[in-house]
Amino acid sequence: MSCVSPGLRKQTRGLGGLVAHETHLYDMAHEIISEELDDFSDWLKKELRLTK
């Protein structure tokens, strides 16, 4: 069983007109715990070169 739904194709009005995009629904196999969120936050800050 796939945890990702087929993409739902939509068009959303953006600054330059209509923007095509797909929406995917994810079925999480487990709850996200605070340690995972902290790890992701640390990684994202490094990737975006943000300071704490």
Secondary structure as UniProt FT lines:
FT   STRAND          8..14
FT   TURN            15..16
FT   STRAND          17..23
FT   HELIX           34..47
FT   TURN            48..49
//
